[in-house]
Amino acid sequence: MARAKPQMSGAIMPLETPLLALIADDTTRETLRAAARQLGLNGALVGEGGAAAARTLLATTKPPRLLVVDISGSEDPAQDIEALAELCKGAGAVIAVGLVNDVRLYRRLRDAGAEDYLVKPVSGEMLIAAMTAALQPKEAPPKLVTASTGARRIALIGARGGTGTTTLAISIASDLAKSRRKVVVLDLDLHFGSTAISLDIEPGRGLRDLLTHPDRIDTLLIDAAAGRAGDHFHILSAEEPLEDSFELSPEGLAAVLDTLSGTAEFVVIDVPRVLSPLSRQVLATADIIGIVTDLSLPAMRDTQRLVALIKNVSDDAPTVIIANRVGGVAGEIGLADFERAIGVKVDYSIRFDRAAAVAAAESAKPFAEAAKTPQTQKALRELTDGLSGAVSAEKAKPASLFKGLFGG
């Protein structure tokens, strides 16, 4: 088989480049160029080719910080990635792009040294997330603040967009509020957060100010900024203009959480998938963390990443895996294969309930209220009890219906 030669419109490989991408198709190349511009990777080189062309080029040049290579035409993708990873060893990371959606291939490529494997068609969001993760330093991030006291902090983060993280955050908070315990949902996606709109509530106007001016925070200001979804159910969210860019300080988030700890019994935090310093701070200080995932191949990969990240940033918070929308996603991986790949067990499994999802959306009610089937109601009840800590008390009862989280 003849080796493809890299074609990069006459570009010469510089001494150092942040990104070298050799891709077979025009669409993925254009998506990569746009992602590189968005990430500010000046000097990125995106050309036509594949694994063979990358090996030829890297045999005589300094490796880039990040190599994105197309393995669509590789006869032995794992062997090609292993050779490329060796050429980039100590200098950069390798991301593979291909056409085959197979968990076994994904594991082989990871074992061979690939930082990630993306299946075409590849979206800009997917590329940016993978490239950002690959370019980050590998050392553990610093611990930002100490663990919480007072209100129980329940952090939920989605392995992928569309896994139902916000739906479950609202459902858990609503369920807890029924027992007359004050619950606050804190939606930290200030541009695209959807907790308020899901319940047909006007987003508050003060969350951004609270997070940027910690010296002004008090209980009255937080109450004024929060939307009311019930007597004991409050939502802190925002809908900031997309053209606005702003810096949110760790001190602001710490002050908000500390104030809430004195007034609420539970704070359910909807953590954005963009891992900003604030998102990492939440993961570092939560009392329990739930990773919400479906059983797709991309979600499996990102669940595995999040598990590793949380081990680095969190001292001792239990982390649970919540498989949501099970049976409702095309190309699902079997549960046993999914668990084997991520290296931990799935703690909760919630079947896809189309009727409940439609009813919740149409009526602007929490998913737990819209769910009518006993199976869905039971799964949501178990999830709420486990995340709230109620399962700890139930473990002592011989006839406990709930799954223990904390061992012992």
C-alpha positions as CSV (number, residue, x, y, z in Angstrom):
1,M,0.0,0.0,0.0
2,A,1.5,3.3,-1.1
3,R,2.1,5.8,1.7
4,A,0.1,9.0,1.6
5,K,2.1,12.2,1.6
6,P,1.0,15.1,3.8
7,Q,-0.5,18.0,1.8
8,M,-0.5,21.3,3.7
9,S,-0.8,23.9,0.9
10,G,3.0,24.6,0.9
11,A,3.3,25.1,4.6
12,I,6.7,24.3,6.1
13,M,6.8,22.5,9.5
14,P,8.2,25.0,12.0
15,L,10.5,24.2,14.8
16,E,7.6,24.1,17.2
17,T,3.9,23.9,16.4
18,P,1.0,23.6,18.9
19,L,-1.1,21.4,16.6
20,L,-0.4,19.2,13.6
21,A,-3.5,17.5,12.1
22,L,-3.4,15.1,9.1
23,I,-7.0,14.3,8.1
24,A,-8.4,12.5,5.1
25,D,-11.7,14.4,4.5
26,D,-12.4,18.1,3.9
27,T,-15.2,18.5,6.5
28,T,-13.1,17.3,9.4
29,R,-10.2,19.5,8.3
30,E,-12.4,22.6,8.3
31,T,-13.8,21.7,11.7
32,L,-10.3,21.3,13.1
33,R,-9.2,24.6,11.7
34,A,-12.1,26.4,13.3
35,A,-11.5,24.6,16.7
36,A,-7.8,25.5,16.5
37,R,-8.7,29.2,16.0
38,Q,-11.2,29.1,18.9
39,L,-8.5,27.6,21.2
40,G,-6.0,30.2,20.0
41,L,-3.5,27.6,18.7
42,N,-1.6,30.0,16.5
43,G,0.7,28.2,14.0
44,A,-1.5,25.1,13.8
45,L,-1.0,23.1,10.7
46,V,-4.0,21.1,9.3
47,G,-3.4,19.1,6.1
48,E,-4.5,16.1,4.1
49,G,-3.2,12.7,5.0
50,G,-3.3,10.0,7.7
51,A,-1.2,7.9,10.0
52,A,1.4,6.9,7.3
53,A,1.9,10.6,6.4
54,A,2.3,11.6,10.0
55,R,5.0,8.9,10.6
56,T,6.9,10.1,7.5
57,L,6.7,13.8,8.6
58,L,7.6,13.2,12.3
59,A,10.5,11.0,11.4
60,T,12.5,14.1,10.5
61,T,10.8,17.0,12.4
62,K,10.2,17.9,16.0
63,P,6.8,16.6,17.2
64,P,4.0,19.1,17.9
65,R,2.3,19.6,21.3
66,L,-0.8,17.9,19.8
67,L,-1.1,15.5,16.9
68,V,-4.5,14.8,15.5
69,V,-4.3,11.9,13.0
70,D,-6.8,10.2,10.7
71,I,-6.7,6.4,11.0
72,S,-9.5,5.7,8.5
73,G,-7.1,4.2,6.0
74,S,-4.8,2.4,8.5
75,E,-4.4,-1.4,8.1
76,D,-3.3,-1.7,11.7
77,P,-4.6,1.5,13.6
78,A,-3.2,0.4,17.0
79,Q,0.3,-0.2,15.6
80,D,0.3,3.1,13.8
81,I,-0.8,5.0,16.9
82,E,1.8,3.2,19.0
83,A,4.5,4.3,16.6
84,L,3.2,7.9,16.5
85,A,2.9,8.0,20.3
86,E,6.5,6.9,20.6
87,L,7.6,9.7,18.1
88,C,5.7,12.2,20.3
89,K,6.7,10.8,23.6
90,G,7.6,13.4,26.1
91,A,6.7,16.2,23.7
92,G,3.0,16.0,22.8
93,A,-0.2,14.0,22.8
94,V,-1.9,12.0,20.1
95,I,-5.6,12.1,19.2
96,A,-6.9,9.6,16.7
97,V,-9.9,10.2,14.4
98,G,-11.7,7.4,12.5
99,L,-14.8,5.9,11.1
100,V,-15.3,2.8,13.3
101,N,-17.4,3.2,16.4
102,D,-16.2,0.2,18.5
103,V,-15.4,0.1,22.1
104,R,-12.7,-2.5,21.6
105,L,-10.9,-0.3,19.1
106,Y,-11.1,2.6,21.5
107,R,-9.5,0.5,24.2
108,R,-6.7,-0.7,21.9
109,L,-5.9,2.8,20.8
110,R,-5.8,4.1,24.3
111,D,-3.5,1.2,25.3
112,A,-1.3,2.1,22.3
113,G,-0.8,5.6,23.5
114,A,-3.7,7.7,22.1
115,E,-5.0,10.4,24.4
116,D,-8.4,10.0,22.7
117,Y,-10.3,8.5,19.8
118,L,-13.0,10.5,18.0
119,V,-15.5,8.9,15.6
120,K,-16.5,10.8,12.5
121,P,-18.5,13.0,12.0
122,V,-16.7,15.0,14.6
123,S,-18.3,18.2,15.9
124,G,-16.5,21.3,16.8
125,E,-17.6,20.9,20.5
126,M,-16.2,17.4,20.6
127,L,-12.9,18.4,19.1
128,I,-12.5,21.4,21.4
129,A,-13.2,19.3,24.5
130,A,-10.7,16.6,23.4
131,M,-8.0,19.0,22.4
132,T,-8.3,21.0,25.6
133,A,-8.0,17.9,27.7
134,A,-5.0,16.7,25.7
135,L,-3.2,20.0,26.0
136,Q,-3.7,20.3,29.8
137,P,-0.7,19.6,32.1
138,K,-0.9,16.1,33.5
139,E,-0.1,17.0,37.1
140,A,-2.9,17.1,39.6
141,P,-4.7,20.5,39.8
142,P,-4.4,22.3,43.2
143,K,-7.1,21.9,45.8
144,L,-8.9,25.2,45.7
145,V,-10.9,25.3,49.0
146,T,-11.8,23.1,51.9
147,A,-14.7,20.7,52.0
148,S,-18.1,22.0,52.9
149,T,-19.9,22.3,56.2
150,G,-23.6,23.0,56.8
151,A,-25.8,22.3,53.7
152,R,-25.1,19.0,51.9
153,R,-23.5,19.9,48.5
154,I,-24.6,17.5,45.7
155,A,-22.7,18.1,42.5
156,L,-24.0,16.7,39.2
157,I,-21.9,16.9,36.0
158,G,-22.8,15.4,32.6
159,A,-20.3,13.2,30.8
160,R,-21.8,14.5,27.6
161,G,-24.3,17.1,26.5
162,G,-27.9,15.7,26.5
163,T,-27.4,13.1,29.2
164,G,-30.1,14.7,31.3
165,T,-28.0,16.3,34.1
166,T,-30.2,19.3,34.5
167,T,-33.3,17.2,34.4
168,L,-32.0,15.0,37.2
169,A,-30.7,18.0,39.3
170,I,-34.2,19.5,39.2
171,S,-35.9,16.1,39.9
172,I,-33.6,15.5,43.0
173,A,-34.1,19.0,44.3
174,S,-37.9,18.8,43.9
175,D,-38.1,15.4,45.6
176,L,-36.1,16.7,48.6
177,A,-38.2,19.8,48.9
178,K,-41.3,17.8,49.3
179,S,-40.1,16.8,52.7
180,R,-40.1,20.5,53.7
181,R,-36.3,20.8,53.6
182,K,-35.0,23.9,51.9
183,V,-33.2,23.0,48.7
184,V,-31.4,25.4,46.3
185,V,-30.3,24.4,42.8
186,L,-27.2,26.4,41.8
187,D,-26.8,26.5,38.0
188,L,-23.3,27.6,37.2
189,D,-23.8,27.8,33.4
190,L,-24.5,31.5,33.4
191,H,-24.8,31.7,29.6
192,F,-26.7,28.5,28.7
193,G,-28.1,27.2,31.9
194,S,-31.6,25.7,31.6
195,T,-32.8,25.0,35.1
196,A,-35.1,28.0,35.3
197,I,-36.5,27.7,31.8
198,S,-37.2,24.0,32.4
199,L,-39.6,25.0,35.2
200,D,-40.9,28.1,33.3
201,I,-39.3,30.4,35.9
202,E,-37.7,33.8,35.1
203,P,-33.9,33.4,35.6
204,G,-32.6,35.5,38.4
205,R,-30.7,38.7,37.8
206,G,-28.1,38.7,40.6
207,L,-26.1,35.5,40.4
208,R,-23.3,37.1,38.3
209,D,-23.0,40.0,40.7
210,L,-22.9,37.6,43.7
211,L,-20.1,35.5,42.1
212,T,-18.1,38.6,41.1
213,H,-18.5,40.6,44.3
214,P,-18.1,38.2,47.2
215,D,-17.8,41.1,49.6
216,R,-21.4,42.1,49.0
217,I,-23.0,38.7,49.6
218,D,-25.5,38.2,52.3
219,T,-28.6,36.1,52.8
220,L,-31.0,38.8,51.6
221,L,-29.1,39.3,48.4
222,I,-29.1,35.6,47.7
223,D,-32.9,35.3,48.4
224,A,-33.5,38.2,46.1
225,A,-31.4,36.6,43.3
226,A,-33.1,33.2,43.6
227,G,-36.2,32.1,41.7
228,R,-38.9,30.2,43.6
229,A,-40.0,26.8,42.3
230,G,-41.9,26.1,45.5
231,D,-42.1,26.9,49.2
232,H,-38.8,25.1,49.9
233,F,-37.4,24.9,46.4
234,H,-35.2,27.7,45.1
235,I,-33.1,28.2,41.9
236,L,-30.0,30.4,41.5
237,S,-29.4,30.8,37.8
238,A,-28.7,33.4,35.2
239,E,-29.2,34.1,31.5
240,E,-26.3,36.4,30.7
241,P,-25.9,37.9,27.2
242,L,-23.8,35.8,25.0
243,E,-21.6,38.7,24.0
244,D,-20.6,39.3,27.6
245,S,-17.4,37.8,28.9
246,F,-16.6,37.9,32.6
247,E,-14.3,36.4,35.2
248,L,-15.8,34.6,38.1
249,S,-13.6,34.3,41.2
250,P,-13.2,31.2,43.4
251,E,-13.8,33.6,46.4
252,G,-17.2,34.5,45.0
253,L,-18.3,30.9,44.6
254,A,-17.0,30.0,48.1
255,A,-18.9,33.0,49.6
256,V,-22.2,31.9,47.8
257,L,-21.8,28.3,49.0
258,D,-20.9,29.3,52.5
259,T,-24.0,31.6,52.8
260,L,-26.3,28.9,51.4
261,S,-24.8,26.4,53.9
262,G,-26.3,28.6,56.6
263,T,-29.8,28.8,55.1
264,A,-30.4,25.6,53.1
265,E,-30.3,21.9,53.9
266,F,-29.2,20.9,50.4
267,V,-27.5,22.6,47.5
268,V,-27.7,20.8,44.2
269,I,-25.1,22.1,41.8
270,D,-25.5,21.7,38.1
271,V,-21.9,21.8,37.0
272,P,-21.1,22.9,33.4
273,R,-19.1,20.5,31.3
274,V,-16.7,23.3,30.4
275,L,-14.2,22.6,33.2
276,S,-13.5,26.2,34.3
277,P,-11.8,26.9,37.6
278,L,-15.3,27.2,39.2
279,S,-16.4,23.8,37.9
280,R,-13.2,22.3,39.4
281,Q,-13.8,24.1,42.6
282,V,-17.2,22.6,42.9
283,L,-15.9,19.1,42.3
284,A,-13.2,19.7,44.9
285,T,-15.6,20.8,47.6
286,A,-18.8,18.8,47.0
287,D,-20.0,16.3,49.6
288,I,-21.0,13.8,46.8
289,I,-20.5,13.9,43.0
290,G,-22.8,12.3,40.4
291,I,-21.5,11.8,36.9
292,V,-24.5,11.6,34.6
293,T,-23.9,9.5,31.5
294,D,-25.6,7.6,28.8
295,L,-24.2,4.3,27.5
296,S,-22.7,5.7,24.3
297,L,-19.0,5.4,23.3
298,P,-18.3,9.1,23.6
299,A,-20.0,9.2,27.0
300,M,-18.0,6.2,28.1
301,R,-14.7,7.9,27.2
302,D,-15.7,11.1,29.0
303,T,-17.0,9.3,32.1
304,Q,-13.6,7.6,32.3
305,R,-11.9,11.0,32.1
306,L,-14.1,12.6,34.7
307,V,-13.6,9.8,37.2
308,A,-9.8,10.3,36.8
309,L,-10.2,14.1,37.2
310,I,-12.3,13.9,40.3
311,K,-9.8,11.6,42.0
312,N,-7.2,14.4,41.5
313,V,-9.3,17.4,42.6
314,S,-11.5,15.9,45.4
315,D,-10.1,14.8,48.7
316,D,-12.7,12.2,49.7
317,A,-16.1,12.9,48.2
318,P,-17.9,9.7,47.0
319,T,-18.4,9.7,43.3
320,V,-21.4,7.8,41.8
321,I,-22.0,6.9,38.2
322,I,-25.6,7.5,37.0
323,A,-26.6,5.9,33.7
324,N,-29.5,7.9,32.5
325,R,-31.8,7.5,29.4
326,V,-30.8,3.8,29.3
327,G,-32.4,2.2,26.2
328,G,-32.9,5.6,24.5
329,V,-29.6,6.2,22.8
330,A,-28.6,4.7,19.4
331,G,-25.5,2.5,19.5
332,E,-25.5,1.8,23.2
333,I,-22.7,-0.2,24.8
334,G,-23.5,-3.1,27.0
335,L,-23.4,-2.3,30.7
336,A,-20.7,-4.8,31.5
337,D,-18.5,-3.4,28.7
338,F,-19.2,0.1,29.8
339,E,-18.2,-0.6,33.4
340,R,-15.1,-2.5,32.3
341,A,-14.0,0.4,30.2
342,I,-14.5,3.1,32.8
343,G,-13.0,1.0,35.6
344,V,-15.9,1.5,38.1
345,K,-19.4,0.2,38.6
346,V,-22.5,2.1,37.5
347,D,-24.3,2.9,40.7
348,Y,-27.7,4.0,39.4
349,S,-29.5,3.1,36.1
350,I,-32.6,5.0,34.9
351,R,-34.4,3.7,31.9
352,F,-35.4,6.1,29.1
353,D,-39.0,7.1,29.8
354,R,-40.2,9.0,26.8
355,A,-43.7,9.7,28.1
356,A,-42.3,11.2,31.4
357,A,-39.8,13.3,29.4
358,V,-42.5,14.7,27.1
359,A,-44.9,15.4,30.0
360,A,-42.2,17.1,32.1
361,A,-41.3,19.4,29.1
362,E,-44.9,20.2,28.2
363,S,-46.0,21.0,31.8
364,A,-42.7,22.6,33.0
365,K,-42.7,20.1,35.9
366,P,-39.8,18.2,37.5
367,F,-39.2,14.8,35.9
368,A,-40.0,13.0,39.2
369,E,-43.4,14.5,39.2
370,A,-44.1,13.7,35.6
371,A,-42.9,10.1,35.8
372,K,-45.9,7.7,36.2
373,T,-44.3,4.2,35.8
374,P,-43.3,2.5,39.0
375,Q,-39.9,1.5,37.6
376,T,-39.0,5.2,36.8
377,Q,-40.4,6.4,40.2
378,K,-38.4,3.8,42.1
379,A,-35.2,4.6,40.2
380,L,-35.5,8.3,40.9
381,R,-36.4,7.7,44.5
382,E,-33.3,5.6,45.0
383,L,-31.1,8.2,43.3
384,T,-32.5,11.0,45.6
385,D,-32.0,9.0,48.7
386,G,-28.5,7.9,47.8
387,L,-27.3,11.4,46.9
388,S,-29.0,13.0,49.9
389,G,-27.4,10.6,52.4
390,A,-30.7,9.0,53.4
391,V,-29.4,5.7,52.3
392,S,-26.8,5.8,55.1
393,A,-29.5,5.5,57.7
394,E,-31.4,2.9,55.7
395,K,-28.4,0.6,55.5
396,A,-28.9,-0.5,59.1
397,K,-32.4,-1.9,58.3
398,P,-32.4,-5.5,57.1
399,A,-35.2,-4.9,54.6
400,S,-33.6,-1.8,53.0
401,L,-34.7,-1.2,49.5
402,F,-31.9,1.3,48.8
403,K,-28.4,0.7,47.5
404,G,-25.6,1.8,49.9
405,L,-23.1,4.2,48.6
406,F,-20.5,4.5,51.3
407,G,-19.5,1.0,52.3
408,G,-18.8,0.0,55.9
